[in-house]
Amino acid sequence: MRDPLAVRHPGHPGADRPATTTPRVVVIGGGIAGLSAAACLRDRAVDVVLLEREHHLGGRVGGWSTTLRDGSEVPMNRGFHAFFRQYYNLRGLLRRADPELTGLVALPEYPLLSADGRTDTFAGLPQSPPWNALGFVARSPTFRWRDVSRMNLREAATLADVRIPGGYGRLDEIDAAEYLRRIGFPEAARHLAFEVFSRSFFAPPTDLSAAELALMFHLYFLGSSEGLLFDVAADSFPTALWDPLRDHLDERGVRFRLGTTVESVSHEGPREFAVHLDDGEAIGADAVVLAADLGSAQRIVRRSPALGHRDWRERIGSARTAPAFLVSRFWLDRPVAGHRHAFLGTSGFGPVDNISVLERYERSAARWAGEHGGSVVEVHCYALPADTTADGMRGQALEQLHRVYPETAAAQIVDERHELRADCPLFPPGGFGLRPSISTPEPALVLAGDHVRVDLPVALMERAATSGMLAADRLLDSWGLRGHDVWSVPVRGRSPLLRAAARWA
């Protein structure tokens, strides 16, 4: 049930398949952006070869198997991901192989627990703005009506007057913490906003553009009637999402090469590009979609001196990654209490931002928990110092887990895994104009990924999926082939009255 104010951005006209020579495109990266680009290109009968460094698809939403000390083979991944209802293009990608989205399951509640005992939740709120915001304030122990009277309403109106991409010109130069201070958010409410939005980017609020924070408010709350509740994968990411999609695309003719590392791209050979692999092989391509994660894309561009020009390569190289995050998964020998939520956001519990109880929604975890009488618990810690180590963080993660869910203190740890990563893009103040765009100085080379500039109200996984569609369509347009419709929440604030108030401010 799509929001009636959702916006369709129509694809360009053109033919459904090449009239003569079929172009070959090499897609570098098998994450959401690469899969989205490959699917859209293959729709128009383009020859697609997808190269992925890992032995699994999904990128940062990928998964693999691991064997525990008790001999159990179980799935593992890089942590919890929320599939919001306003992720129209990502959900469209998944529907290609799973029309009813049976690989996703809804979570009924998303509570946020503060260390002082306050709990906020987004369950049961009206879905349409501004009633969702009013309903939240009416019942929130954190954000109260008297706080509204103390706010700078002129500044606050800018949250309701988001314009993409124009809003970046107004807000991109200040950081998220300063923005909410100017609005007059009470301190507790600022923490709530940071936990929900800023740290979703794995960044402290002082390192996040205020424009990006305003976009998040718009996408998830003030600009969409889809609500802040979300779906999650009903099983491991490969089983629920990527294996069915790979089978679907494989049947349609996409050629997958996993466990394949790209070293560089050149103009050598009979085609426009040669994609050079680490084993010395070169694959000829008429066009390339560079859909690798930011660090890998920077490495490939750095080793490809013939691509683009120096200013463009320097811009790619100057993009920054967000601070490290840690996902610690513990297989426990006894269950957590039955009333615990599948997903809990936390504030004030040291470095811990979220706690997930996987058997509440993931079938593989539920099987293990049922067979062993235990639980599978995941602890997330975001925006960590540069010198963080998994061993150094383990004790703090467990201490806070025991503090939030005291019954886990008596549990024995059957086994554990820790994923410490620092490969997500950072969107710092003043950085919007420097972001790499989908188009490049090379007409037949396009970029895709959640680090790429997309002038639509999208973020995180939806930005990745949308960028892949738009990258594919840039190439299709150059060959006279028809593009794809892209969907988004409204590109500006929903309320004419609030937009007028913001302009007056």
HUHU-V800948 format. One line per field, one symbol per residue. phi: phi as a letter, one per 20 degrees, with the letter a starting at -180 (. if undefined). A space follows every 10 residues. Layout:
BEGIN
phi->???
END
This chain:
BEGIN
phi->.fgfegdedf fffrfebffc fefddeeeod egffffffff ffgdmffcdd dcffebeomf debbdbdefe nfecfbbepg cddffeefff fffffgdbge lffdcfefbc ecdefenfcd bdfmegeefe ffffffffdf feddfffffe fefffffffe dfcdegfffe dfedefffff fffngfgfff ffffffdgff emcfffddff ffffgfgffe cedceenefb dcffbggfff ceffffgfff feofedcemc deeaccdfnf dgcceeefen fcdfbebcde dffgffffff ffecfeelcf fffffgfefd efgfccdddc edebffgfef efbcecbndl eedbcddfff beffffffff fdmcbddcdd cdleffefcf ffegffffgf gfffcgfffe eeefabccdd cbcefddfgm effeffeffc fegddcdbqf eefcecfcbl ffffffffff fffffgffdm dfecfddbfg ebgfegffff fffff
END
